[in-house]
Amino acid sequence: MKSKIGIYAATLVAAGLVFAPIANAQAPSPGAPPATTPSPSAAPIPDKKLDAVAAAAKKVVAVSDEYEKKIAQAPEGEKQRLTSEAKQATTKAVSDEGLSIDEYATIMRTAQNDPSVRDRLIRRLK
């Protein structure tokens, strides 16, 4: 059985892997100021949103696990189709929790950079 921290780590890794192409597509243009870590004055993330992110993250991990196996075993010609199918299933997992992909990715990035948000999210993932 995975430890609770292991589940959290897997969730963040899966979320990062699934949404990395989306985040990279939205990367600032060269010469733009770098993104900063949220400041303490940033608007707090409501508990309801963190509940939704935690629920979505669990689904994202399940989708990632399922499709990782399918893609690894698939013939080369099927891998692209399965990758597209996995992205659609992931998007549905997030939207089923009432979140947009951008909102989910933003809150996950915030959790990675802000210890208080990360702790609140970890409690929900347990």
N, C-alpha and C positions, 0 to 999 in steps of 0.2 A: 504494500500500500504506500502511495506517495505521501510524503510529509506535507503538512499544510503550507509550509514555506515553499516546498517544491511545486505544489500546485500553483501558487502565486507566481513563481518564477516562470513556470511553463506558460501560464496565461499571458504574462508580459512578453515573453519571447514570441509566442504564437501571434499575439496581437501586433507586435513589431514586424514580424515577417509578413503577415498578411497585409498590413497597411503600409509597409515600406514603399511599395511602388506609388501608392496614393500620396504619401507624404513627400516623396521625391518629386512628384509631378507638381507639387505646390511649393517647392523650394524657392527661396527668394532668388532673384536674378543676380548675376555677378555684380559686385559693387554695392549691393544693398547691405544695410547694417545687419549684423548677425542677430539671430533670435536670442532673447535673454530668458533666464530662468524667471518664473513668475515671482513677483515681489509680494511681500506680506500684505501689501495694500490691494492686491488683486482681489476681485470679487470672489467670495467663497463659493465652492461648488455645493449646491444643495444636496442633502442626504438622498432625496428621491433620485437625483441624477446619478449619484454614486451607486445606489442600489441597481439602477438600470445598467450601468457600465459593468458592474460585477456579474449580473445575470448574463449580459451579452458576452462578456469575456469567457465565461464557462462554456457557452455555446460555440464561441469562436474556437476554443481549444478542441472541442469535440469535432467540429468540422475539419479543423486542421489535421487532427489525428486520422480521421477517416480518409481524407483525400490524400494525405501524405502516403499512406499505404497503397491506395488505388493508383496514384501516379507512379510510384516506384515500381509497381508490378505491370503497368500498362505498356503495350507496344509503343514505340516512338510516335507513331501516327495518332495515337489517342491522347498523348500527354497534354497537348495544347487545349483540346476540348475539355479534359478533366480539370485543367487549371482554371479555365474560364468558368466551369461549373462550380468549382470550389469558391471562386471569388463571388459568384452570385449567391451561393449558400451562406457565405460569411456576411455579405451585405444584408441578406434577409435576417440572419441571426441578430444583427445589430438593429435593424429597423423594426423587427418584431418587439424590441424592448423600448420603442418610442424614441430612438436616437438616430441622428444622421451619422454618416460615416465620419464627417468632419468633426462633429461634436464628440463622438466616441474617441477618435484619434487624439483630439485636443486634450480630453480629460486623461487619457492614458499617458500622454507626454507629460502632462502636469504632474501626474502621480509619480512618474519616473524622476522628476526634478524637484518635487516638493515633498519633504518627508512627512508633513502632517496629512497631506492628501493621500500619500502612499499608505500611511498607517490606517487611515479611514477605509481605504479600499481593501487592504489586506483583511481587516476585520470582517468585511462583507464576503470575502472570498472563502473564508473558513467554514 
